[in-house]
């Protein structure tokens, strides 16, 4: 399933084209109910494999998770920081964002709050901070693709990892 903003409200031709492409490839597309307060419940219900989202929402998710971590018990904070540092070092060294032990022990609940199935997160309209991008790649074990136009006529795309057509095909094949 792909979680996307409501196309009827956007009236945006590229979004409609992407939606048609997804339908033709056999994907299902889900929309939120229109109430931002119910958005997290909608995401949990949809279990998106690909998630199109604006940076503002990702910043709110980051702040909420870090708030929960910082207000938790000392041992939980220590464990989260140890797991986060280990995955961050592995990500920077090998460009691999999966760690079997820490993913199942520490990051599983964070991933479950976004449906537990996110493989690719696509964000745009504004730049995403590198801290939030690394956080998402570590906690959700997914690729985060960023595309935005800071000035007219120049599209900037960015990912912290080399993403090939083969990788995208594997994600589509494994993501159902």
N, C-alpha and C positions, 0 to 999 in steps of 0.2 A: 504494500500500500504506500502511496505517496501522499504526504500531507502538504497541501498547498493553500495559499490564500484564496478567497472566493473570486473566481474569474469574473463573475457578473458585476462585481463592484469595481474591479480593475478596468475592465474593458480593454485589456492590453493584448494586442495581436500575438506577440511572442509567447505569452503565457498560454494562450489558446492553442498555438502551434505545438508547444511542448506537451500540453494535455492530450492533444490528438495523437501525438507520437507515442505517448505512454499507453493510451487505450489500444493503439494498433499493435503494440508489443505485448499486450496481455496484462498490463498493470491495472490496478484499481487506484482511483484517486479519491481522497477524502478531504472534506472541508470542515472547518470549525463551525460551530453553531451561530457565530456572530457575536457572542458574548465573551469578551476577553477574560472575565472572571472564571469562565468554564473551559478555557483553552487547555489547561493541563489535563483536565478530565477527558477532553476530546482527543488529545494526543495519546493518552493511555489507552483509550478505546480503539483508536485507529491502528496502533502498532506500526508506525511508518517504517519502511526500509529506507526510503529517500525522503528527506525532510527539507523543504524550501522554507527559509525563515529569514527575518530581518535581524540585523545585528542588535537592535534595541532589545528584542526578546531574549537573545542569547546572553546579553549583559545582565538581564534580570534573573535568568536561570543561574548564571555564574554567582551573582550576589546572594541568591537564596541558598544555594548549596553551600557556599563558603560561610554564610551566616549560621547555617545548621552545624557545620563542622566546628566553627569557632565557639559555639555555645555548648558543644557536647563535652563529655567527660575527657579527662586528660589522656587516658589510654586510647580512646577512639581518635582523638586529635593526633596523637603520636603515630598511631597505625596509619591513618590517612596520609600524614606527611611523609612517612617512610615509604609507603606504596607509591605515592605521587612522585617522590624524588627518584625512586628506582625506575618507574616507567618513563619519566622525563629523560633520565640519563640514557635509557635504552633507545628511546625515540630519537634523541639527538645523535647517538652513536651509530645506530643501525637502521633508523627510519622505520622501525617496527613499533606499532602502538598496541600490541597485544601481550599480555602477561597472564598466563593461565591461573596462577595462584592468586595474585592480587586482584585480577578481574572478578574472580568468583568470591573472594573474601571481602573486598572493600568496595569495588566500583559497581557491583551488580545492582545494588539498590538505586544508585544514581541513574544507571542506564534504564532501569525499570520505570523510573519516573517519567521517562520519555518513550515509553512503550516497550523498551528492551530490544528492539530490532533495528535500530538506526545503523545503516552501513555508510551512507553518504549524506552529508548535510551541506546544503547549498545556501549561501547567504549573499546578499547584495544590497545595493542602495547606499551603502556607506562602508568605510573600512572597519574591519573587526580587529580589535587589539590582539597582539600576538599572545598575550597572557590568556585571554579567553579562548583563542584558537587552540593553544596547547592544552588548556584545561579540557576542552571538548574532546580533542583527539585522545587524551589520556583517559578521561573518565568514561567516555562512550565507546572507545576503541573503534572510532569511525574516521573516515576521511572528511575533511572540512574544505569545501571549495568556496572561494570568494570571488565575486565579480562585481565591479561597480564602476561608475563613470564620474571621476572627480571633477572633470571639466568637459565641456562639450566636445564630442567627437572622439574621445580617446577612452577605450574600454580597458580597464585594468583587471586582470584575473590573477588569482594567486592561490597556491596551495603550498603547504609546508613540505609536501612530499611529491616525488615524481609520480604522476598519475598517468598511466598508459591506457590505450583502448582496451588492452587485455584485462587490466584491473577493473575497469568499468564493466566489461562483459562478465567477469567473475562475480562481481557484486550483484549484478542483475540475475545471474543464474542461481547464485546461492541465496539471494534475498527473497525469492519466490514472488 
